Every structure is written in structure tokens, then in C-alpha cells.
């Protein structure tokens, strides 16, 4: 029953040139955290730079990084077209030579998943979530610099970016394999016009919509943080049924339910009362949102099981679902949401190591267990003690 204990064995190749160092001592198909080291089969050539948009403070770091990658490292740099078309960049003559050498792409139009060797994110946690959404299969290694508002998933400081990038290119860096959720939403044929075309992006139908033989519309996604099912604008309680490997486990009555990865345990699920779980733990978390039953506590199930969420037959209203805060859409009777562990994790490069980076983020970003310490006692006897 390895499937239920540990889930599918993750793909240890990330993009065309990166992989995890072979580990002959692996036990039960679980990668030893100490051996999760990045190596390159060939030197990386193509780098994707993700920049947080609508933030002018990132303009100079973005230009510095691009100059370094193009002029000093002689790499091919890919950026999103709307980033290059930014007015401040277009009017900067000193950057024009670099700008003309950048390769551009448009989300929803251009597929760059097979040509990127390394991803560098400038911003907050949202940049890493966005980078993950661009790769629905194998994900290249991700190096995230903390230049946003939170930065829980971004361990690197930009002040030393040249040194840090050089270390990553040398290989043998520690990485966290952040598991993702493989999500399939099946909708009835009668919702084709209402749902399929309402989720179009950039003027075209998303490539992850598939029409199957039963006349259904299937949306398939890879999700890094969480899948959220909620009651939407309705004033009624959300009423959905939760299945695990085909068996009805319970009904969720309340504001909704969150199905998250360990990476997502410190996001919406954490705010809803879930435990914080290290990203290396193979698990899926189920967290109710304001449940009507006070005994409905968050639960953790083994990675690899298949969860399914449907509207309960007696539900008074529909539900709404979103994926890492995106592609929000309505779920009606007859629809189903199937969720399991993906075979394609996000290899997030560590600044120090798996343990230190995570606990440092807990302390710095979430202020976990930070309090004033008690003062030490003087040499005098404690007042509760009695002299004999």
C-alpha cells in the first residue's frame, strides 16, 4: 500500500537540465532531506525572471539582475511581455541594449515550459505561486528573492544576489521539494458557455480545459498552496460532501473547506486554524472554514489519496472554487472536484538548508512563538520555598 503511505514518487528532474543528486540510501521512496541537493547535468542557459508587477521599488533590482545575467553570465533571459513593456523601462535609454536582448512571452499564449533551466523570482510569495502556475508539468528550480510584503517562501536577500546566483550555478545547493496538488474539475455540458468561456484568459481558452467523451468539461491544474471551496456571495451555509478514495467521509457545513499542501499550511489554512507542516512532509491537509460543527477539526491525510468534493444533494446554494487564489468559478450540482498529490513538485532552492530556512521564515514572517522572556531569578530563595 505504498500509494497510500507516501503518494506518488516525485519527479526528480526539474526542467531540461536540473535534477536531485542520486541517493542510493533512500528508504521507502522518501528522499532523505539531507540529500536533497541540486545538481546540473549541463550548465543552465535559459533563465526566467519573474518580477512583481505594479511595484516601482523592484524596477532597479530587476534591471541589475538582468544586466548581470545577460552581460556577466551570458545567459538567455525570459521575462513576461507586460514587464518589458513597462513605461519606466521603455523610457530608460541606459537599459535599452539589455531590453532588446530579453526574450518575452505572454501567459496563455506562449509555452515556455520546455526551455527554462532556472526561475528567479523578485517579489513576495505571490511571484513563486505565479511561477508555479506557468509550469503544469516539470518545474525548473526556483530561486526566490524577498522583495515583497511577506516573503515566507523567498529566503534570499537581494543585497548579495550575485554571490547567491553564482553559488546556485555551481550546483550542490539544498532544495525543498514543495509538493503540489493535481486538481481536476469536471463540469456538466450545460455549463459550457457559462463556465468555459468565463475562465478564458488573454482572449483564448486555457490549454488545461479538456472535453471528455461523456460530454463533460474538465479543468486540470497544478496547485502549490491550496484549493478553496466556499459559499461565495450566498448567505446560506456551504454544504459540500467530502470523499476519500471514493468513500464519503463527511459533509462540510460552514463557510467552506480548504484542501492544502504543507506549503499552503502557513497560508489560508494556517489562518483557518490548521497546523503548520514542513514542506517535506508527504501529506494533504483538509481544513474547514468556520464549520457549523465545533468538533470539526482540521485533519491531515496521507499524500497520494484522492479527495473528491461535490455539492451535497440537499445543498441550498452552489459553491465557488479557487486555485491558489486564481481562476475562481462556480460549482453546481453534478460537478466534482478531484484532488490528489502531484508528481511534479516545485524545487525551491534554500538559502541555508531545509530546516533553518523554514523555521527562520516562521520566526521572521509569522512571528511564531515570539514573546518576552521571563527574567531570571536572583540568588535569593524563591518565595514559595520555606526554610527548614
DOKEVO-801459 format. One record per residue (C-alpha): residue number from 1; residue in one letter; x, y, z. Coordinates in steps of 0.001 Angstrom, whole numbers. Layout:
<atoms>
<atom n="NUM" res="A" X="X" Y="Y" Z="Z"/>
...
</atoms>
This chain:
<atoms>
<atom n="1" res="X" X="0" Y="0" Z="0"/>
<atom n="2" res="X" X="2884" Y="2398" Z="-753"/>
<atom n="3" res="X" X="493" Y="4570" Z="-2734"/>
<atom n="4" res="X" X="-1428" Y="5499" Z="384"/>
<atom n="5" res="X" X="1571" Y="5801" Z="2676"/>
<atom n="6" res="X" X="3782" Y="8057" Z="632"/>
<atom n="7" res="X" X="1983" Y="9138" Z="-2515"/>
<atom n="8" res="X" X="3499" Y="9105" Z="-5996"/>
<atom n="9" res="X" X="7273" Y="9269" Z="-6218"/>
<atom n="10" res="X" X="8086" Y="12851" Z="-7246"/>
<atom n="11" res="X" X="9857" Y="13561" Z="-10491"/>
<atom n="12" res="X" X="13492" Y="14280" Z="-9559"/>
<atom n="13" res="X" X="14208" Y="16102" Z="-12816"/>
<atom n="14" res="X" X="13314" Y="19778" Z="-12865"/>
<atom n="15" res="X" X="13252" Y="21308" Z="-16310"/>
<atom n="16" res="X" X="15691" Y="20203" Z="-19019"/>
<atom n="17" res="X" X="18951" Y="20376" Z="-17045"/>
<atom n="18" res="X" X="18367" Y="20180" Z="-13270"/>
<atom n="19" res="X" X="17847" Y="17158" Z="-11035"/>
<atom n="20" res="X" X="18333" Y="15895" Z="-7488"/>
<atom n="21" res="X" X="21628" Y="14198" Z="-6703"/>
<atom n="22" res="X" X="21170" Y="10385" Z="-6739"/>
<atom n="23" res="X" X="20596" Y="8978" Z="-3271"/>
<atom n="24" res="X" X="21229" Y="5207" Z="-3075"/>
<atom n="25" res="X" X="20243" Y="5121" Z="612"/>
<atom n="26" res="X" X="16678" Y="6367" Z="68"/>
<atom n="27" res="X" X="14181" Y="4363" Z="2093"/>
<atom n="28" res="X" X="10531" Y="3798" Z="1145"/>
<atom n="29" res="X" X="10826" Y="6187" Z="-1811"/>
<atom n="30" res="X" X="11122" Y="9174" Z="501"/>
<atom n="31" res="X" X="14025" Y="11484" Z="-338"/>
<atom n="32" res="X" X="16347" Y="11940" Z="2620"/>
<atom n="33" res="X" X="16176" Y="15698" Z="3354"/>
<atom n="34" res="X" X="19926" Y="15836" Z="3916"/>
<atom n="35" res="X" X="20476" Y="14521" Z="378"/>
<atom n="36" res="X" X="18148" Y="16964" Z="-1353"/>
<atom n="37" res="X" X="20903" Y="18755" Z="-3187"/>
<atom n="38" res="X" X="20621" Y="20401" Z="-6572"/>
<atom n="39" res="X" X="22981" Y="19444" Z="-9369"/>
<atom n="40" res="X" X="23191" Y="20347" Z="-13056"/>
<atom n="41" res="X" X="23660" Y="17765" Z="-15802"/>
<atom n="42" res="X" X="24597" Y="20672" Z="-18102"/>
<atom n="43" res="X" X="25226" Y="24345" Z="-17342"/>
<atom n="44" res="X" X="21939" Y="26289" Z="-17295"/>
<atom n="45" res="X" X="21480" Y="28635" Z="-20244"/>
<atom n="46" res="X" X="17890" Y="29939" Z="-20092"/>
<atom n="47" res="X" X="16651" Y="31827" Z="-17034"/>
<atom n="48" res="X" X="13100" Y="33004" Z="-16394"/>
<atom n="49" res="X" X="12868" Y="36180" Z="-14304"/>
<atom n="50" res="X" X="9523" Y="36786" Z="-12598"/>
<atom n="51" res="X" X="9031" Y="40288" Z="-11273"/>
<atom n="52" res="X" X="6192" Y="41510" Z="-9103"/>
<atom n="53" res="X" X="4269" Y="43955" Z="-11262"/>
<atom n="54" res="X" X="2865" Y="47321" Z="-10169"/>
<atom n="55" res="X" X="5755" Y="47786" Z="-7747"/>
<atom n="56" res="X" X="8161" Y="50553" Z="-8765"/>
<atom n="57" res="X" X="10614" Y="49642" Z="-5983"/>
<atom n="58" res="X" X="11504" Y="46483" Z="-7925"/>
<atom n="59" res="X" X="12498" Y="48342" Z="-11076"/>
<atom n="60" res="X" X="16160" Y="48861" Z="-10158"/>
<atom n="61" res="X" X="16687" Y="45324" Z="-8746"/>
<atom n="62" res="X" X="15121" Y="43921" Z="-11924"/>
<atom n="63" res="X" X="17475" Y="45917" Z="-14134"/>
<atom n="64" res="X" X="20503" Y="44981" Z="-12030"/>
<atom n="65" res="X" X="19647" Y="41290" Z="-12202"/>
<atom n="66" res="X" X="19024" Y="41334" Z="-15966"/>
<atom n="67" res="X" X="22304" Y="43158" Z="-16613"/>
<atom n="68" res="X" X="24166" Y="40619" Z="-14507"/>
<atom n="69" res="X" X="22568" Y="37608" Z="-16202"/>
<atom n="70" res="X" X="22994" Y="38951" Z="-19753"/>
<atom n="71" res="X" X="26327" Y="40765" Z="-19629"/>
<atom n="72" res="X" X="28271" Y="38811" Z="-16998"/>
<atom n="73" res="X" X="26707" Y="35341" Z="-17113"/>
<atom n="74" res="X" X="25900" Y="35443" Z="-20876"/>
<atom n="75" res="X" X="22504" Y="33807" Z="-20386"/>
<atom n="76" res="X" X="19245" Y="33938" Z="-22297"/>
<atom n="77" res="X" X="16755" Y="35755" Z="-20074"/>
<atom n="78" res="X" X="12983" Y="35303" Z="-20430"/>
<atom n="79" res="X" X="10538" Y="37814" Z="-18971"/>
<atom n="80" res="X" X="6827" Y="38430" Z="-19341"/>
<atom n="81" res="X" X="5974" Y="40869" Z="-22123"/>
<atom n="82" res="X" X="3977" Y="43181" Z="-19868"/>
<atom n="83" res="X" X="7033" Y="43547" Z="-17647"/>
<atom n="84" res="X" X="9230" Y="44631" Z="-20568"/>
<atom n="85" res="X" X="6501" Y="46972" Z="-21819"/>
<atom n="86" res="X" X="6501" Y="48830" Z="-18501"/>
<atom n="87" res="X" X="6640" Y="52570" Z="-19204"/>
<atom n="88" res="X" X="9619" Y="53151" Z="-16933"/>
<atom n="89" res="X" X="11682" Y="50521" Z="-18739"/>
<atom n="90" res="X" X="10659" Y="51693" Z="-22192"/>
<atom n="91" res="X" X="11897" Y="55223" Z="-21493"/>
<atom n="92" res="X" X="15170" Y="54136" Z="-19881"/>
<atom n="93" res="X" X="17777" Y="54526" Z="-22636"/>
<atom n="94" res="X" X="20545" Y="53072" Z="-20473"/>
<atom n="95" res="X" X="18631" Y="49800" Z="-20292"/>
<atom n="96" res="X" X="17621" Y="49628" Z="-23968"/>
<atom n="97" res="X" X="20546" Y="47399" Z="-25007"/>
<atom n="98" res="X" X="19636" Y="44825" Z="-22351"/>
<atom n="99" res="X" X="15898" Y="45140" Z="-23030"/>
<atom n="100" res="X" X="16418" Y="44291" Z="-26703"/>
<atom n="101" res="X" X="18151" Y="41037" Z="-25738"/>
<atom n="102" res="X" X="15359" Y="39808" Z="-23454"/>
<atom n="103" res="X" X="13047" Y="37058" Z="-24678"/>
<atom n="104" res="X" X="9401" Y="37801" Z="-23957"/>
<atom n="105" res="X" X="6335" Y="35602" Z="-23513"/>
<atom n="106" res="X" X="2635" Y="36045" Z="-22795"/>
<atom n="107" res="X" X="785" Y="33899" Z="-20310"/>
<atom n="108" res="X" X="-1890" Y="31878" Z="-22081"/>
<atom n="109" res="X" X="-275" Y="32314" Z="-25493"/>
<atom n="110" res="X" X="3322" Y="31110" Z="-25273"/>
<atom n="111" res="X" X="4501" Y="27823" Z="-23754"/>
<atom n="112" res="X" X="7989" Y="28175" Z="-22270"/>
<atom n="113" res="X" X="7867" Y="25100" Z="-20025"/>
<atom n="114" res="X" X="10380" Y="23076" Z="-22073"/>
<atom n="115" res="X" X="13104" Y="25697" Z="-22430"/>
<atom n="116" res="X" X="13607" Y="27201" Z="-18951"/>
<atom n="117" res="X" X="16514" Y="25931" Z="-16828"/>
<atom n="118" res="X" X="16152" Y="28195" Z="-13780"/>
<atom n="119" res="X" X="13496" Y="30551" Z="-12396"/>
<atom n="120" res="X" X="14424" Y="33659" Z="-10403"/>
<atom n="121" res="X" X="11612" Y="35464" Z="-8577"/>
<atom n="122" res="X" X="11736" Y="39072" Z="-7411"/>
<atom n="123" res="X" X="8911" Y="39959" Z="-5045"/>
<atom n="124" res="X" X="6800" Y="38227" Z="-2433"/>
<atom n="125" res="X" X="5224" Y="34794" Z="-2169"/>
<atom n="126" res="X" X="2819" Y="35597" Z="-5000"/>
<atom n="127" res="X" X="5649" Y="35587" Z="-7530"/>
<atom n="128" res="X" X="6529" Y="31990" Z="-6662"/>
<atom n="129" res="X" X="2865" Y="30951" Z="-6868"/>
<atom n="130" res="X" X="2635" Y="32606" Z="-10273"/>
<atom n="131" res="X" X="5826" Y="30896" Z="-11466"/>
<atom n="132" res="X" X="4386" Y="27544" Z="-10382"/>
<atom n="133" res="X" X="1212" Y="28153" Z="-12405"/>
<atom n="134" res="X" X="3258" Y="28611" Z="-15595"/>
<atom n="135" res="X" X="4562" Y="25037" Z="-15380"/>
<atom n="136" res="X" X="1838" Y="22402" Z="-15364"/>
<atom n="137" res="X" X="4409" Y="19608" Z="-15641"/>
<atom n="138" res="X" X="8034" Y="19501" Z="-14524"/>
<atom n="139" res="X" X="9140" Y="22725" Z="-12812"/>
<atom n="140" res="X" X="12690" Y="24129" Z="-13071"/>
<atom n="141" res="X" X="14471" Y="25076" Z="-9837"/>
<atom n="142" res="X" X="13154" Y="28297" Z="-8295"/>
<atom n="143" res="X" X="15338" Y="30897" Z="-6597"/>
<atom n="144" res="X" X="13190" Y="33471" Z="-4780"/>
<atom n="145" res="X" X="14459" Y="36850" Z="-3536"/>
<atom n="146" res="X" X="12495" Y="38540" Z="-765"/>
<atom n="147" res="X" X="11405" Y="41887" Z="-2205"/>
<atom n="148" res="X" X="7709" Y="41746" Z="-1339"/>
<atom n="149" res="X" X="5465" Y="42302" Z="1637"/>
<atom n="150" res="X" X="5802" Y="38890" Z="3310"/>
<atom n="151" res="X" X="8416" Y="36676" Z="1679"/>
<atom n="152" res="X" X="7729" Y="33457" Z="3608"/>
<atom n="153" res="X" X="8667" Y="31441" Z="506"/>
<atom n="154" res="X" X="11539" Y="33738" Z="-506"/>
<atom n="155" res="X" X="14647" Y="33067" Z="1622"/>
<atom n="156" res="X" X="17223" Y="35080" Z="-361"/>
<atom n="157" res="X" X="18154" Y="38727" Z="217"/>
<atom n="158" res="X" X="18819" Y="40738" Z="-2900"/>
<atom n="159" res="X" X="21792" Y="42650" Z="-1494"/>
<atom n="160" res="X" X="24062" Y="39667" Z="-2242"/>
<atom n="161" res="X" X="22302" Y="38415" Z="-5380"/>
<atom n="162" res="X" X="25463" Y="37990" Z="-7471"/>
<atom n="163" res="X" X="27132" Y="35771" Z="-4906"/>
<atom n="164" res="X" X="23957" Y="33748" Z="-4335"/>
<atom n="165" res="X" X="23299" Y="33237" Z="-8049"/>
<atom n="166" res="X" X="26903" Y="32108" Z="-8590"/>
<atom n="167" res="X" X="26520" Y="29535" Z="-5812"/>
<atom n="168" res="X" X="23368" Y="28144" Z="-7406"/>
<atom n="169" res="X" X="25060" Y="27878" Z="-10806"/>
<atom n="170" res="X" X="27871" Y="25922" Z="-9199"/>
<atom n="171" res="X" X="25287" Y="23368" Z="-8040"/>
<atom n="172" res="X" X="25064" Y="21325" Z="-4867"/>
<atom n="173" res="X" X="22559" Y="23727" Z="-3294"/>
<atom n="174" res="X" X="19921" Y="22486" Z="-852"/>
<atom n="175" res="X" X="16367" Y="22398" Z="-2190"/>
<atom n="176" res="X" X="12906" Y="21876" Z="-714"/>
<atom n="177" res="X" X="10575" Y="19796" Z="-2861"/>
<atom n="178" res="X" X="7309" Y="21662" Z="-2370"/>
<atom n="179" res="X" X="4567" Y="19217" Z="-3305"/>
<atom n="180" res="X" X="1664" Y="20432" Z="-5436"/>
<atom n="181" res="X" X="-1918" Y="19271" Z="-5777"/>
<atom n="182" res="X" X="-3155" Y="17799" Z="-9032"/>
<atom n="183" res="X" X="-6707" Y="19091" Z="-9374"/>
<atom n="184" res="X" X="-9384" Y="18038" Z="-11838"/>
<atom n="185" res="X" X="-12716" Y="19871" Z="-12025"/>
<atom n="186" res="X" X="-15391" Y="18095" Z="-14069"/>
<atom n="187" res="X" X="-18376" Y="20177" Z="-15186"/>
<atom n="188" res="X" X="-21571" Y="19250" Z="-16990"/>
<atom n="189" res="X" X="-22043" Y="20006" Z="-20686"/>
<atom n="190" res="X" X="-24835" Y="22504" Z="-19936"/>
<atom n="191" res="X" X="-22264" Y="24780" Z="-18314"/>
<atom n="192" res="X" X="-20036" Y="25029" Z="-21384"/>
<atom n="193" res="X" X="-20850" Y="28599" Z="-22363"/>
<atom n="194" res="X" X="-21196" Y="29860" Z="-18801"/>
<atom n="195" res="X" X="-18073" Y="28323" Z="-17310"/>
<atom n="196" res="X" X="-15544" Y="27567" Z="-20035"/>
<atom n="197" res="X" X="-15554" Y="30943" Z="-21671"/>
<atom n="198" res="X" X="-15806" Y="32827" Z="-18390"/>
<atom n="199" res="X" X="-12390" Y="31400" Z="-17475"/>
<atom n="200" res="X" X="-10686" Y="32434" Z="-20676"/>
<atom n="201" res="X" X="-7532" Y="34419" Z="-20161"/>
<atom n="202" res="X" X="-5866" Y="36805" Z="-22592"/>
<atom n="203" res="X" X="-8573" Y="36170" Z="-25185"/>
<atom n="204" res="X" X="-8098" Y="32416" Z="-25643"/>
<atom n="205" res="X" X="-9420" Y="29270" Z="-23978"/>
<atom n="206" res="X" X="-6935" Y="27965" Z="-21385"/>
<atom n="207" res="X" X="-4968" Y="24937" Z="-22559"/>
<atom n="208" res="X" X="-5913" Y="22984" Z="-19430"/>
<atom n="209" res="X" X="-9582" Y="22666" Z="-20461"/>
<atom n="210" res="X" X="-10374" Y="19261" Z="-21958"/>
<atom n="211" res="X" X="-13660" Y="17920" Z="-23347"/>
<atom n="212" res="X" X="-14010" Y="14234" Z="-22493"/>
<atom n="213" res="X" X="-16139" Y="11540" Z="-24094"/>
<atom n="214" res="X" X="-19016" Y="11904" Z="-21641"/>
<atom n="215" res="X" X="-19740" Y="15447" Z="-22773"/>
<atom n="216" res="X" X="-18108" Y="16970" Z="-19707"/>
<atom n="217" res="X" X="-15698" Y="19867" Z="-19437"/>
<atom n="218" res="X" X="-12584" Y="19068" Z="-17431"/>
<atom n="219" res="X" X="-10257" Y="21674" Z="-15962"/>
<atom n="220" res="X" X="-6873" Y="20317" Z="-14843"/>
<atom n="221" res="X" X="-4465" Y="22352" Z="-12740"/>
<atom n="222" res="X" X="-1331" Y="22036" Z="-10619"/>
<atom n="223" res="X" X="-1772" Y="23959" Z="-7352"/>
<atom n="224" res="X" X="1034" Y="24896" Z="-4964"/>
<atom n="225" res="X" X="-823" Y="26321" Z="-1941"/>
<atom n="226" res="X" X="-4472" Y="25329" Z="-1749"/>
<atom n="227" res="X" X="-7832" Y="24644" Z="-3318"/>
<atom n="228" res="X" X="-10583" Y="26651" Z="-1592"/>
<atom n="229" res="X" X="-14279" Y="25774" Z="-1845"/>
<atom n="230" res="X" X="-16559" Y="28374" Z="-255"/>
<atom n="231" res="X" X="-20153" Y="29617" Z="-252"/>
<atom n="232" res="X" X="-19408" Y="32633" Z="-2404"/>
<atom n="233" res="X" X="-21889" Y="35525" Z="-2166"/>
<atom n="234" res="X" X="-24685" Y="33353" Z="-769"/>
<atom n="235" res="X" X="-25926" Y="33919" Z="2786"/>
<atom n="236" res="X" X="-26563" Y="30173" Z="3222"/>
<atom n="237" res="X" X="-24025" Y="27781" Z="4705"/>
<atom n="238" res="X" X="-21785" Y="25968" Z="2246"/>
<atom n="239" res="X" X="-22864" Y="22304" Z="2125"/>
<atom n="240" res="X" X="-20441" Y="20007" Z="294"/>
<atom n="241" res="X" X="-19649" Y="16294" Z="558"/>
<atom n="242" res="X" X="-16061" Y="15148" Z="1052"/>
<atom n="243" res="X" X="-14969" Y="11772" Z="-347"/>
<atom n="244" res="X" X="-11664" Y="9997" Z="235"/>
<atom n="245" res="X" X="-10724" Y="7327" Z="-2299"/>
<atom n="246" res="X" X="-14358" Y="7029" Z="-3342"/>
<atom n="247" res="X" X="-15841" Y="6786" Z="150"/>
<atom n="248" res="X" X="-17945" Y="9511" Z="1715"/>
<atom n="249" res="X" X="-16077" Y="10793" Z="4765"/>
<atom n="250" res="X" X="-18193" Y="13727" Z="5898"/>
<atom n="251" res="X" X="-20216" Y="16725" Z="4836"/>
<atom n="252" res="X" X="-18783" Y="20189" Z="5317"/>
<atom n="253" res="X" X="-21287" Y="22764" Z="6515"/>
<atom n="254" res="X" X="-19925" Y="26230" Z="7147"/>
<atom n="255" res="X" X="-18166" Y="28873" Z="5110"/>
<atom n="256" res="X" X="-16252" Y="26259" Z="3132"/>
<atom n="257" res="X" X="-13223" Y="23973" Z="3137"/>
<atom n="258" res="X" X="-9520" Y="24329" Z="2292"/>
<atom n="259" res="X" X="-7501" Y="21474" Z="784"/>
<atom n="260" res="X" X="-3847" Y="22428" Z="1002"/>
<atom n="261" res="X" X="-288" Y="21240" Z="639"/>
<atom n="262" res="X" X="2217" Y="21502" Z="3502"/>
<atom n="263" res="X" X="3488" Y="24669" Z="1792"/>
<atom n="264" res="X" X="-60" Y="26042" Z="1967"/>
<atom n="265" res="X" X="-351" Y="25155" Z="5659"/>
<atom n="266" res="X" X="1170" Y="28530" Z="6552"/>
<atom n="267" res="X" X="-1170" Y="30428" Z="4217"/>
<atom n="268" res="X" X="-5001" Y="30428" Z="4243"/>
<atom n="269" res="X" X="-5133" Y="27065" Z="6058"/>
<atom n="270" res="X" X="-2956" Y="28419" Z="8859"/>
<atom n="271" res="X" X="-5255" Y="31417" Z="9253"/>
<atom n="272" res="X" X="-8195" Y="28996" Z="9493"/>
<atom n="273" res="X" X="-6611" Y="27073" Z="12367"/>
<atom n="274" res="X" X="-4585" Y="24318" Z="10687"/>
<atom n="275" res="X" X="-1224" Y="23097" Z="11950"/>
<atom n="276" res="X" X="1913" Y="24324" Z="10227"/>
<atom n="277" res="X" X="3607" Y="21431" Z="8430"/>
<atom n="278" res="X" X="7120" Y="21370" Z="6974"/>
<atom n="279" res="X" X="7024" Y="21224" Z="3157"/>
<atom n="280" res="X" X="8981" Y="17957" Z="3138"/>
<atom n="281" res="X" X="6196" Y="16069" Z="4938"/>
<atom n="282" res="X" X="4166" Y="13997" Z="2413"/>
<atom n="283" res="X" X="601" Y="14993" Z="3296"/>
<atom n="284" res="X" X="-2607" Y="16718" Z="2238"/>
<atom n="285" res="X" X="-4425" Y="18961" Z="4696"/>
<atom n="286" res="X" X="-8203" Y="19385" Z="4969"/>
<atom n="287" res="X" X="-9257" Y="22470" Z="6926"/>
<atom n="288" res="X" X="-12867" Y="23634" Z="7379"/>
<atom n="289" res="X" X="-13606" Y="27355" Z="7219"/>
<atom n="290" res="X" X="-15795" Y="28401" Z="10179"/>
<atom n="291" res="X" X="-17538" Y="24983" Z="10410"/>
<atom n="292" res="X" X="-21064" Y="24791" Z="11844"/>
<atom n="293" res="X" X="-19920" Y="21861" Z="13975"/>
<atom n="294" res="X" X="-17451" Y="22882" Z="16665"/>
<atom n="295" res="X" X="-15956" Y="19356" Z="16686"/>
<atom n="296" res="X" X="-14886" Y="19573" Z="13054"/>
<atom n="297" res="X" X="-11140" Y="19984" Z="13467"/>
<atom n="298" res="X" X="-8542" Y="20225" Z="10664"/>
<atom n="299" res="X" X="-7182" Y="16848" Z="9556"/>
<atom n="300" res="X" X="-4087" Y="15612" Z="7733"/>
<atom n="301" res="X" X="-4333" Y="12692" Z="5283"/>
<atom n="302" res="X" X="-1527" Y="10772" Z="3537"/>
<atom n="303" res="X" X="-159" Y="12138" Z="293"/>
<atom n="304" res="X" X="-1417" Y="10201" Z="-2718"/>
<atom n="305" res="X" X="-5016" Y="9647" Z="-1621"/>
<atom n="306" res="X" X="-7707" Y="11101" Z="-3872"/>
<atom n="307" res="X" X="-10112" Y="13577" Z="-2352"/>
<atom n="308" res="X" X="-13324" Y="14480" Z="-4116"/>
<atom n="309" res="X" X="-15628" Y="17389" Z="-3285"/>
<atom n="310" res="X" X="-19194" Y="17705" Z="-4594"/>
<atom n="311" res="X" X="-22270" Y="19698" Z="-3648"/>
<atom n="312" res="X" X="-24445" Y="17823" Z="-1182"/>
<atom n="313" res="X" X="-27790" Y="16729" Z="-2706"/>
<atom n="314" res="X" X="-29693" Y="18950" Z="-256"/>
<atom n="315" res="X" X="-27415" Y="21979" Z="-623"/>
<atom n="316" res="X" X="-29452" Y="25200" Z="-773"/>
<atom n="317" res="X" X="-26915" Y="27052" Z="-2887"/>
<atom n="318" res="X" X="-23996" Y="26494" Z="-5212"/>
<atom n="319" res="X" X="-20338" Y="26731" Z="-4181"/>
<atom n="320" res="X" X="-17328" Y="28545" Z="-5551"/>
<atom n="321" res="X" X="-13809" Y="27196" Z="-6013"/>
<atom n="322" res="X" X="-10447" Y="28906" Z="-6498"/>
<atom n="323" res="X" X="-6915" Y="27610" Z="-7002"/>
<atom n="324" res="X" X="-4096" Y="29497" Z="-5279"/>
<atom n="325" res="X" X="-6461" Y="32465" Z="-5332"/>
<atom n="326" res="X" X="-6953" Y="32329" Z="-9126"/>
<atom n="327" res="X" X="-9438" Y="31016" Z="-11706"/>
<atom n="328" res="X" X="-12384" Y="31388" Z="-9327"/>
<atom n="329" res="X" X="-15559" Y="29759" Z="-10679"/>
<atom n="330" res="X" X="-18948" Y="28408" Z="-9612"/>
<atom n="331" res="X" X="-19590" Y="24754" Z="-8783"/>
<atom n="332" res="X" X="-23094" Y="23388" Z="-9312"/>
<atom n="333" res="X" X="-24892" Y="20094" Z="-8726"/>
<atom n="334" res="X" X="-23330" Y="17361" Z="-10850"/>
<atom n="335" res="X" X="-19867" Y="18932" Z="-10788"/>
<atom n="336" res="X" X="-16950" Y="17340" Z="-8964"/>
<atom n="337" res="X" X="-13505" Y="18454" Z="-7790"/>
<atom n="338" res="X" X="-10891" Y="15694" Z="-7575"/>
<atom n="339" res="X" X="-7644" Y="16407" Z="-5732"/>
<atom n="340" res="X" X="-4529" Y="14304" Z="-5183"/>
<atom n="341" res="X" X="-763" Y="14750" Z="-4841"/>
<atom n="342" res="X" X="1027" Y="15804" Z="-7999"/>
<atom n="343" res="X" X="4120" Y="14027" Z="-9290"/>
<atom n="344" res="X" X="5618" Y="17421" Z="-10178"/>
<atom n="345" res="X" X="6758" Y="19354" Z="-7075"/>
<atom n="346" res="X" X="8267" Y="22827" Z="-7074"/>
<atom n="347" res="X" X="12015" Y="22589" Z="-6291"/>
<atom n="348" res="X" X="12595" Y="25663" Z="-4152"/>
<atom n="349" res="X" X="16277" Y="26492" Z="-3627"/>
<atom n="350" res="X" X="17266" Y="27056" Z="5"/>
<atom n="351" res="X" X="19436" Y="29876" Z="1233"/>
<atom n="352" res="X" X="20865" Y="27716" Z="4046"/>
<atom n="353" res="X" X="19123" Y="24357" Z="4427"/>
<atom n="354" res="X" X="15651" Y="22812" Z="4629"/>
<atom n="355" res="X" X="15261" Y="23122" Z="8385"/>
<atom n="356" res="X" X="16859" Y="26513" Z="9061"/>
<atom n="357" res="X" X="15097" Y="28303" Z="6193"/>
<atom n="358" res="X" X="11634" Y="27124" Z="7250"/>
<atom n="359" res="X" X="11983" Y="27914" Z="10942"/>
<atom n="360" res="X" X="13628" Y="31236" Z="10149"/>
<atom n="361" res="X" X="10615" Y="32120" Z="7971"/>
<atom n="362" res="X" X="8264" Y="31130" Z="10795"/>
<atom n="363" res="X" X="10076" Y="33446" Z="13185"/>
<atom n="364" res="X" X="10702" Y="36370" Z="10843"/>
<atom n="365" res="X" X="7460" Y="36407" Z="8832"/>
<atom n="366" res="X" X="4852" Y="34871" Z="11140"/>
<atom n="367" res="X" X="6496" Y="35805" Z="14481"/>
<atom n="368" res="X" X="5995" Y="32201" Z="15596"/>
<atom n="369" res="X" X="6399" Y="31725" Z="19364"/>
<atom n="370" res="X" X="7992" Y="35136" Z="19814"/>
<atom n="371" res="X" X="7365" Y="36545" Z="23272"/>
<atom n="372" res="X" X="9151" Y="38382" Z="26048"/>
<atom n="373" res="X" X="11187" Y="36024" Z="28159"/>
<atom n="374" res="X" X="10853" Y="35773" Z="31896"/>
<atom n="375" res="X" X="13566" Y="37466" Z="33875"/>
<atom n="376" res="X" X="15952" Y="35151" Z="35662"/>
<atom n="377" res="X" X="15619" Y="34678" Z="39400"/>
<atom n="378" res="X" X="18050" Y="36299" Z="41774"/>
<atom n="379" res="X" X="20221" Y="34243" Z="44055"/>
<atom n="380" res="X" X="17716" Y="34689" Z="46862"/>
<atom n="381" res="X" X="15446" Y="31762" Z="47615"/>
<atom n="382" res="X" X="12132" Y="31583" Z="45787"/>
<atom n="383" res="X" X="9306" Y="32984" Z="47901"/>
<atom n="384" res="X" X="7375" Y="29739" Z="47512"/>
<atom n="385" res="X" X="10081" Y="27789" Z="49283"/>
<atom n="386" res="X" X="10169" Y="27526" Z="53066"/>
<atom n="387" res="X" X="13284" Y="27408" Z="55163"/>
<atom n="388" res="X" X="13738" Y="24343" Z="57335"/>
</atoms>
